[in-house]
Amino acid sequence: MTTLLYTHPVFLEHDTGYGHPECPARLTAILNALKHSSFAALQWRDAPLAAIEQLTRIHTATHVERTLSRIPKHGHYAIDGDTIVSPQSGEAALRAAGAVCAAVDAILQGEADNAFCAIRPPGHHAEPNQAMGFCLFGNAAIGAAHARAIHDLKRVAVIDFDVHHGNGTQAAFEHDPAYLYASTHQAYIYPGTGRREERGIGNIINVPLLANSGSADLRHAWRQDIEPALRQFQPQFILISAGFDAHRLDPLAELDFGEDDYRWLTQEILKVAAECCQGRVVSMLEGGYNLPALAASTAAHIKALMEAPLAA
Amino acid sequence: MYEFLQYQVRDAMTVDPIAISPRAKLREAEMLFETHDFNGVPVVDEQRHLLGVLTKFDLLKAFTLDSHAIAPHYDDIMEQWVETVMTPDSVSVDPQLPLSRLLQKLVEMRTKSLPVVENGRLVGIIARQDVLRALRRATIQHQLPAREDSRP
């Protein structure tokens, strides 16, 4: 199995200001964990810049222009109370979306089996016309739209296990039967969307979990709701919005997942991928704000990608 | 033995307690809690009319994770007005309320203190510790007389 690792030094220069939880040290913690010899087989690649046409498959041109015009020459600019940008944030955001598109290309051209994009800023809260919740552009949705437009895929799924609901990805997909979006997240916290009744045209699967839910609840959500929907959809490609803030040590939420849960869930997704779509999976970093927990969880996730089962 | 039944709220309350304005910042309220060992502070207007109560619980609740922001804006929340997070229309008691009834109320409501209001104005505050002190006073003053027949 070959697993690609897309990242770029500019992701460390997306500066969100003193004390901000979505900080460069998150990525440093992950990249340090990947220096261990057990990750020697990872193939590292530089994240390229996304083209504007890749972004506007999901976002309005106004959103792209407005967001890039708000990048300050010095200091910081607050798009909202959560979402802070600094001089390198524009390039970082373009390379984050570019990493996912490049990874999709590489996997579909048979260069590797799967990929992880170690990127910042995250993407799943960015709506077609609105940056929010630390996110500027919807990396997962942009990657899925790229797979459809360039590789002519008819069915692309995004699995989102970040502790917050991916309102942006949902908004991009909810009227389009070519996409399936399935999310586990904590109920009643940010951004307030992701109720079970939000089903799009039957292509949105939301499984809100109550505070203090843990391994058993995650397994139940997968077996009961997400896995059956995913198998029925028969995806030709799977993207993963991999946030690790449902970890029991995370300060921004109250779910109780651990590294083993992330390993297990990744293996389960890979089993479906092996059966439905020749194991084609591109995963990308979303949230996760306790640095040791983030590093250990991401490492467990990537290890599982590297040990993916052979495709049927 | 039953002296406690004679007490009223006015006998045990703290008179003219410290109160806070509805337009004070949460940061000032926190300082007040830090300086004094209060669990809650009455919120009053300039004529000392009771508007509500701000407790440590109310203050903590303002900082919980919710759907409005991915992370609470801790600094901004400290600048909010007391009236935005206080418990308005809080229960208050009359100074003439028997202390036995006040005790009952504190237990039923699991509350730590209640403002005392007379003619609409705050005149005192009565807390668990005040009631405990009154109970001590009512019980240690009157040891039962030793009984003749208990002597050897």
Interface residues (C-beta under 8 A of the other chain):
Chain A: P21 G81 D82 H125 G133 F134 H164 Y188 I189 Y190 P191 G192 L252 A253 E254
Chain B: L65 D66 S67 H68 A69 I70 A71 H73 D76
